[in-house]
């Protein structure tokens, strides 16, 4: 059975409700923490390392929840939300590949911020390049990622790590 190579917003919401990969398996967060509006492409090939890629987008609107509180008089998207979006997409990739368990961010090697997302921006694009995908007893993805705002690269994440766990009791 072939897997879809793109996902619309409603499908991402279904993933957030646990309806895509089955009970106890990878889920995206629901709004307002869902930081993706659509996945344009997801593939087992491609990306910088030829081991898989995801390209996804978020439409930016001045009324997004974080602009009202971060910061008063100086609204900007928190950098941690962009980083979280990258982790969300790596976890989604693992579920899409058939990995079982609940997703948890495990860290990253390096993160660099060289720009900001303001309420005047229109679109965020995430480009995830899978470096390593482990689908055994250990289910883990390692990826490099970039985040662009209106076509300008502003965040770079290296060695983003996400695991899927069938039990999170001791986590």
N, C-alpha and C positions, 0 to 999 in steps of 0.2 A: 504494500500500500504506500503510495507516495504521500509525502508530507507537504502541507502548504508552504509556499515560499514567500508569503506576505500575509499580514494580519491587519484588519481594520480595528478601529477603536472598540466596537462592540465585542469583537472576539477577544481583545485584551481584557475587557471587563469580565468576560466569561472565565478567562484564566484566573483572574483575581478572585472569583467566586469558587474556584476549585473545580470547575466544570470541564477543563481542557485535558489535563494530564491525569486525572483521577484523584480520589481522596487520598490525602496524606502526601501528595506529590507536589512538585514545583508549582508555585502560584506567584503571580505578580501582586503587588499591593493594589488596593482599590484607591480611588481618589479620596483625599487630595494627594496621597503619597505616590500614586501612579504618575511617573514622570515621562510617559510616552503616550502619544496619540495614535501612532501607527508604526508598524514594522514594514518598511518598503521592500526589504529583501532579507532573507535568512537562508544560508546555504552551508552545506558540509564542506564545500570547496571555496576557494577565493580567500580574500583577506591578505594581509602582508605575508603570512606564513603558509598560505595555501591549505590551511586546516579548518577553514570555516570563517564566516563573517555574518554580521548583522548590520544593517543600516536602518535606523529608526528616526522618527521625528516627533517633536513636541511643538505645537503652535503656542506662541507667546501672546498673552493678552494682558493688558494693564491691570485687570481685576483678578489675576492669579493670587491665591491666598497668601503667599509669602511676601508679596510686595507691600501689603498693608502693615506688616510687622517687622520687616527686615530691610531697611531701617526707617523709622518715621522721619520724613523729610528727605531721605536719601534711599529710595527703594532700589533694591538689587536682589537678584536670586542668590540664596545661599550656595556657596560652592559645594557644600556637602550634598546638596540635592542633585547636582549634576553628577557627582561621583556615585551617589546611590543609584541614579538611573543607569549608569554603566554596569554596576553590579546586578541590578534588576535584569538587564538584558543578557548578561552571562548566565544567570540562573535560568532564565527563560530558554536559552539555547540548550542547556543541559536537559531540561524537561522535554524539549522538542526532539532531542536526540534519543529519548527513551529512558533517561536516567530516572531512578526512583528516589524519593525522599523529599524532605522539605529543604528549601534553599536557605543558606546562610552565607553572608559575606565573611570571608576569612582574612581579608587584608589586601594590601597592595604593596608593590615595591617602591613606587615613586608616583607622586602627583604634582603637576605643575599647573598653576593658574596664570594666564597671561592676558586676561580680559574679564569682562563682566556681562551679565545679562540684565538689561534695564527694561522697564515697562514699554519702552519704545521699540524693542526688538520684535521681529515677526516670527522667526522660526529657529529652533534648535535642531541640529542634526547630530546624531550619535553614530560613530563608525567603530565597530567592535571587530577586532581581528583575533581569532582564537589562536593561541600558541600551542596549547596542549589540552586535550580532552581525555579524561580517564573515566571509563564506564565499566568498572569492575565492582568489587566489594566497596572500594573507595570510588565515589563519584565526585569528580572535581573538574572545574574548568579554569584555565589560566589564560588571560587575554590582555592585549594592549588595546587602548581605546583613545579616541579623540572626540571632543565635543566642539561643534562649531555653532556660532550664532550668526545668522544671516550670511553664511558662507565663510566666516572668519574663524579659524581655529583658535580656541581660547583655553581649553583644558586638555591636558594629556595625562593619561593614566597608564602606567606600565605594570605588568605582572599583577593585574587584578585577579584575585582568587575567590571563587565561590564553590561551595560544596553542597551536595544534597545528602541529607541525613534521614534514615528511616526512624531514628529515635533522637530526639533533641533533649531528653531528660537530663543528661549530664553535660550539656553544652553551656 
